[in-house]
Amino acid sequence: MSTSSLAASKRNAIGLGRLITMPTFGPLIVLIVFCAIFSLATKTFFATGNLSLVVQQSVIVGTLAIGQTMIILTAGIDLANGGIAVLGTILAGRLVAEQQNPVLSLLFALFICTSFGLTAGLLVSRLMLPPFIVTLGLLGIVTAITRLTAQGGAFPVTDDLLSWPGNAFAVGDTSITYGMIVMFILYVLVWYLLTQTAWGRHVYAIGNNREAARLVGIPVQARLLSVYTFAGLLYGIGAWLALGRIPNADPNALQNANLDSITAVVIGGTSLFGGRGSLWGTLIGTLIVSVLRNGLTLTGIDPLWQDLVTGILVISAVALDQISRRKQR
Amino acid sequence: MTMDVTTKVALPPKGTVVLEARGITKRYGQVTALDHAELELRAGEVLAVVGDNGAGKSTLIKVLCGAVVPDEGEVLLDGKPVHFRSPLDARKLGIETVYQDLAVAPALDIATNLFLGRELRRKGPLGGWFRLLDKNRMRREAQHEMDQLKFHLPAIDSAVEKLSGGQRQGVAVARAAIFARRLVIMDEPTAALGVRESGQVLNLIRTIRDRGLPVILISHDMPHVFEVADRIQIMRLGRRAAVTTPQKHTMSQVVAIMTGAARGDEPVEANGG
């Protein structure tokens, strides 16, 4: 007992050291630096209205990135999450446009998105297919179904339920949308699952050393299936948040969302090799991309530079991960 | 697994047979990996299983830990026949296995690795409904076990990848020792380790035996075998060629039996079987 309390006090004493070695520390510094630069460069960036907008712009990618984080932690990857979310918006949008019950329409869209997650999970866990190929194939299938459902059109959303995530209330002079709240709750929920439950430890262990996970008796297939299925549900919720943000179900929307979600996870410090990383890092990664886009636009720099800077950030993040892993060996 | 994860069932007196394999046969197509192989593990001993490549020692061990289902023969635990269809079946009956390829998750910390797949949850609704882990208790018990095993490691919450190879294998061995209730099987636990690190693991094997758990040790390394084994089973051509002790035969005699240069008159011991 005395040794453990000693260890605890030691732990507090080196709190700063621990903070620096925390996987989210680097991304957090990058976010703060970007915010500082843009605050100095433009008067409008730090305005509360603009900061609210930055977060609103992160809500969809931020939600998709939760599922992406879980999957990447298992050493997988998801190339279909943007496509699945778009299908969700089209299904809900079209059903409501055809005078169907909005609640049932939304539930149906969530169900279909979850089913695609389940399909990916079955293929990855039972047939042991590589997640890259499975989700690439699913992206093609989902995109085709989206276009067949949309039949060349878009569906403006006027229903209150579907556009609810876009509704806002004011705290002081900051406008907060329900979509932001939903996203934040999902982050807290999945953070809890990943760090405070056995399920989360199994997710990390599977990504870190799948064979060891199997040998210690973790039901690897069941865990993988649950990760992909849950991710599918999150993409469905992402679809709802997208309808709230832009109340128009458009088959051509969210073209970059999938790659942005991978970018957010990687910039957030999660290893593409699996088993390492944190969900808060992903939230910070999402905000970094948002701040960058927003800030560069406000400073009047050509939008082409946004993609260039984002690209550099992704490569730097992966390089850092690789170098730190090599050092460990 | 209630308060103390290390609660062992009452151990049988030294010398009684804990695990027995009779007439185990396993064929892979044309190849007969095991041809009526026998094995007998007694309470309180380290039984080494040695043999040349292809002598059947790995297959025999896989049968005992549930990874392979034999074509013929039976396995008895405490005199009762058991049928393992997977390693999980064997584990449920208190048989833990340590694999040679360091079956740990390097990015996770020591305590997490020790309890991986068998995490402890908080009591009451926090653990029941919210599935909240009891991290403090796992850390405490992990530390306690490591102290009991006299195995020295850095802080129990440091990542396993920060440890040396020997310390990592120590984590895997400790995990088996903590959860095994009947016996521990170790498949080449020192194969990937240097001299000093092997020494740490061999010490650990002795400690486990002295605490009352019998150990089956599969090894290529004769000096290691002679250092820790109480008895040595020599496998040849899928059968038990001989059972001896480090006192009765020298290393070169054992190697001679292994390679077929000398005859092992099975069973060597009068009181065997």
Interface residues (C-beta under 8 A of the other chain):
Chain A: T3 S4 A7 Q196 T197 A198 W199 R201 H202 Y204 A205 N208 N209 E211 A212 A213 L215 V216 G217 I218 G275 R276 Q328
Chain B: P87 L88 R91 T97 Y99 D101 L102 A103 V104 A105 P106 A107 L108 T112 L116 G117 R118 E119 R121 R131 L132 L133 R139 R140 Q143 A155 I156 E161 K162 R175
